[in-house]
């Protein structure tokens, strides 16, 4: 089975394959590389990961690692470079990114497309252009519409607008029970299956059980959008 993942992430391995305009550090969306470990050198699947990177010098780069092929493109509208203050992407309805992904999917001809998150229009809007014969499933990662209540800004309004459009457009979704309620508010006929992102199995096996003071520990950015404050 040939599968295309549409997602965004950044880690040290990905950064070694790209040329950058500036120094890039840190990691984003680590649940994506964590999930990919399950497909490492698996002959039953031909997995292609389509992603992007703001600061890459090239328009497009591809590489293979552990039997998985990565395709990374520059998401900014070409004539305007890196000027994030001028919303050309939204004015053109993310035409450049949608065209890039459409060309890749046409070339790869996958059996199924798996979209991770409908809250980022820079890559998620590309599913609106998929041929009807290509099935698509979307894993929910969060909702831009909820962030509007904490940060009422232009970017979140754009994200929310396209998020709702994508939820209405697609049929198949994955996520937790709470996310299902939100999706079905906008798309009552959605087919929803439940899943949770796996944790690092190697880390669990290497950690000895201990009696600790706390029953649970959360590590991450403490923002109002996540329920803090």
Long-range contacts (C-beta under 8 A, 24 or more apart in sequence): 1-44, 1-45, 1-46, 1-111, 1-112, 2-45, 2-46, 2-48, 2-108, 2-109, 2-110, 2-111, 3-45, 3-46, 3-47, 3-48, 3-110, 3-111, 3-112, 3-113, 3-114, 4-48, 4-49, 4-50, 4-104, 4-105, 4-108, 4-110, 4-112, 4-113, 4-114, 5-32, 5-47, 5-48, 5-49, 5-50, 5-114, 5-116, 6-50, 6-51, 6-101, 6-113, 6-114, 6-115, 6-116, 6-123, 6-124, 6-126, 6-127, 7-32, 7-49, 7-50, 7-51, 7-115, 7-116, 7-117, 7-123, 8-32, 8-51, 8-52, 8-116, 8-117, 8-120, 8-122, 8-123, 9-33, 9-51, 10-53, 13-65, 14-51, 14-53, 14-70, 14-72, 17-61, 17-63, 17-70, 17-72, 18-53, 18-56, 18-57, 18-58, 18-61, 18-72, 19-56, 19-57, 19-58, 19-61, 20-53, 20-55, 20-56, 20-57, 21-55, 21-56, 21-57, 21-82, 22-55, 24-53, 24-55, 31-197, 32-116, 34-197, 34-198, 34-199, 34-200, 35-197, 35-198, 36-66, 36-68, 38-198, 39-67, 39-68, 40-66, 40-67, 40-68, 41-66, 41-67, 42-67, 43-67, 48-104, 48-108, 48-110, 50-101, 50-104, 50-105, 50-123, 51-123, 52-97, 52-122, 52-123, 54-82, 55-82, 60-100, 71-104, 73-97, 73-100, 73-101, 73-104, 75-122, 75-123, 87-154, 87-158, 89-121, 89-122, 90-121, 90-158, 93-125, 94-121, 94-122, 94-125, 94-126, 94-162, 97-122, 97-123, 97-125, 97-126, 98-125, 98-126, 98-128, 98-129, 100-126, 101-126, 101-129, 102-126, 102-129, 102-130, 105-130, 105-134, 110-134, 111-135, 112-136, 112-137, 113-137, 114-138, 114-139, 115-139, 115-166, 115-170, 116-141, 117-141, 117-142, 118-162, 118-163, 118-166, 118-167, 118-170, 119-143, 119-144, 119-159, 119-163, 120-159, 121-158, 121-159, 121-162, 121-163, 124-162, 124-163, 124-166, 125-162, 125-166, 127-166, 127-169, 127-170, 128-165, 128-166, 128-169, 135-172, 136-170, 136-172, 137-170, 137-172, 137-173, 137-174, 138-166, 138-167, 138-170, 138-172, 138-173, 138-174, 139-173, 139-174, 139-175, 139-195, 140-173, 140-174, 140-175, 140-176, 140-179, 140-182, 140-183, 142-225, 143-179, 143-182, 145-182, 146-225, 147-225, 150-223, 150-224, 150-225, 151-225
